[in-house]
Amino acid sequence: MEDSFEIFDVRTVETGDYLSFTVKDGSDEIPATISRTALAVLDQGGNHDAGAVFEAHKERIRKAAYEMRRRNPGVSSIRLGSSNF
């Protein structure tokens, strides 16, 4: 995975069941989300705060976003769900 592929700016969205974040792939910035179900899979029943789970598993989330972007290079947004983990 390239060093130029980053994820950052994680935010809780009040109107949905997900966290949003931004993917930077070279010079492209792409909006992204991860479902709370996916975060629960990563947390394995730990009942931790969604933001804390995101930070604890940031590298796995980055890898899943990277793989999705490489499979679909023209994608305008990245949506990660439980099946990505």
Backbone hydrogen bonds, N-H to C=O, Kabsch-Sander energy under -0.5 kcal/mol:
donor,donor_aa,acceptor,acceptor_aa,energy
5,F,2,E,-1.4
6,E,4,S,-0.7
6,E,24,K,-2.7
8,F,22,T,-2.4
11,R,20,S,-3.0
13,V,18,Y,-1.2
14,E,12,T,-0.6
16,G,13,V,-0.9
18,Y,16,G,-0.7
19,L,34,I,-2.5
20,S,11,R,-2.7
21,F,32,A,-2.6
22,T,8,F,-3.0
23,V,30,I,-2.9
24,K,6,E,-2.8
25,D,23,V,-0.6
25,D,28,D,-2.8
26,G,4,S,-1.4
26,G,24,K,-0.6
28,D,25,D,-2.0
30,I,23,V,-2.9
32,A,21,F,-2.4
33,T,78,I,-2.3
34,I,19,L,-2.3
35,S,80,L,-2.2
36,R,17,D,-2.3
39,L,35,S,-1.9
40,A,36,R,-2.2
41,V,37,T,-2.0
42,L,38,A,-2.2
43,D,39,L,-2.3
44,Q,40,A,-1.4
45,G,40,A,-0.9
46,G,43,D,-0.8
53,V,49,D,-2.4
54,F,50,A,-2.4
55,E,51,G,-2.2
56,A,52,A,-2.4
57,H,53,V,-1.8
58,K,55,E,-1.0
61,I,57,H,-2.3
62,R,58,K,-2.7
63,K,59,E,-2.3
64,A,60,R,-2.3
65,A,61,I,-2.5
66,Y,62,R,-2.6
67,E,63,K,-2.6
68,M,64,A,-2.1
69,R,65,A,-2.5
70,R,66,Y,-2.4
71,R,67,E,-2.0
72,N,68,M,-1.8
75,V,72,N,-2.1
78,I,31,P,-2.1
80,L,33,T,-2.9
80,L,78,I,-0.5
84,N,81,G,-1.8
85,F,82,S,-1.7
